[in-house]
Amino acid sequence: VVGILSSVFDEAFTVADFVSALSRAPVEALPSSRHHLLPLLLLSLVTSTFGFSVGPEAPMVCAGGLIGASLSRRIYGTSIKNQEILAYAGAAGSLTAFMGIPIAGSIFALELTRRGSRIESSALSPAVISSMAALALIRGVLLPSSSVGGHFSYGDLGDVSGRATILTAVACGLGGGLLGTAFHKLVASMKRIAWETGKREGESPARRQIAVKTIVGLAVGMLSSVYPQTLFWGEGSLQTVIDGHRTPFEATKHGLSRALTAAARVDPSTPFAGPSSALQIGVAKLVSIALACAGKLPGGIIFPLFFASAPFAHACSSLVSQEGLMPLAVMCLMAATQASVTRTPLATVFILTLSAERSTELSVMLPSCLIASYLGVFSSRLLSDKSYFSYNN
């Protein structure tokens, strides 16, 4: 189904197009929302609903950007600078509305289009205002009973030394950079195999679209039959890997009943039995995300990469000097891995810390998370001059 829809909407606007257009100097005008918004949202809905490991966050960025640019053309005419500013504002507002996390949406949209993890300063204030307006509308008017704040529980840190905290942040930063680099190289290799192997002159693009996406769908389905934790983009079931499966998978929003997970190689309803169990889940999730990305299925990778990297932290639990450091190691590795792929270190830290529950010891975890996030980006750039997105600046 996804393959057929993709062949029909063969010019669907993607987050790669958003990054490419806004990373140019001068900025390239975004296309009309009238022609691209519906295909974008429809493909994202189908992809997310069918259980692929890509989420709606990237399509939300694209949708907001398209609407913002279209509004700019209607209000300000052909001014490219105003289109750029309103595109960022639209992307920030829509992402904030989707995630319910203030500020993070605006910083993410601004960092996303810059290879060097910088922020487009001229659009910062409009993007922040848009983000706060979206939060006020969603939480104050449309969903007034929903509280503002996060809900992910990382557990107690305990009495940990400053040296152990910094060393953990540095180790996770380097590890996340390595993991993120391996991921985007895996995606690039899979794309070459899927889209270039056996390609003939005059071959029908629609046939290739349907064939590749069908094969990807079958591969993801087979993988999820033995590792059901890999289903969906991971936000709804993220808690189960944050705490090492102490929260049963079936108790989460994306969870399945025990009857549907009976063939799982790692029981999703009991804590990780050891490093091997955690490692299997991390690798399986990374492969699932890579398959979806290589198949050019529309969707975001923020929460999928969070989900994939958390088990790697648990797999290395024997290397953590103090038991109370595990919550910190989990958050830091999640931050470093995701930031090293999308080049959004500051936004990643905001997403993780502002989505944590109130009792989270942010005075300790926030500085460490910042160190790990930026170190993940810098180490990934040292490891490879290639990146997940193609930038024009």
Number of C-alpha atoms within 10 A of each C-alpha: 14 20 24 16 16 21 17 13 17 13 12 18 23 21 22 16 17 25 22 19 20 24 20 15 9 13 16 16 21 22 18 14 21 11 12 18 19 14 20 23 20 15 23 24 16 16 24 20 13 15 20 28 30 29 25 23 24 23 26 27 29 31 26 24 30 28 24 25 28 22 19 21 18 11 12 13 12 13 12 18 17 19 28 25 23 26 31 33 30 30 33 33 32 26 30 28 23 16 17 27 24 27 23 24 32 32 26 28 31 27 21 26 30 23 20 14 22 16 19 19 11 12 20 19 13 18 28 22 16 26 28 21 16 23 25 18 13 17 16 15 10 11 11 12 9 11 10 16 15 17 14 21 17 19 17 15 17 12 10 14 10 10 9 14 18 16 13 25 29 24 18 31 34 24 24 32 32 22 24 28 26 17 21 22 16 16 21 18 13 17 19 11 13 22 16 11 9 9 12 8 6 6 10 10 13 16 12 17 22 19 16 19 23 17 15 24 24 12 15 24 19 12 19 22 17 17 23 27 31 29 27 25 32 29 18 15 24 24 23 28 30 26 22 23 21 15 19 21 26 18 15 15 12 17 22 18 12 15 7 12 22 14 14 16 14 22 21 27 19 14 18 22 12 14 16 16 19 26 21 16 27 26 16 20 29 23 21 29 27 25 26 23 23 23 24 19 24 29 27 24 23 25 25 25 26 28 29 30 33 30 31 27 31 27 20 16 19 12 11 15 12 16 15 15 22 23 23 26 29 27 28 34 32 32 39 41 35 30 33 34 27 24 31 29 31 21 24 29 29 22 23 21 23 23 20 19 16 14 12 22 18 16 8 14 21 20 16 24 34 22 21 36 35 26 26 35 32 21 20 29 20 12 13 13 8 14 19 17 19 14 18 16 14
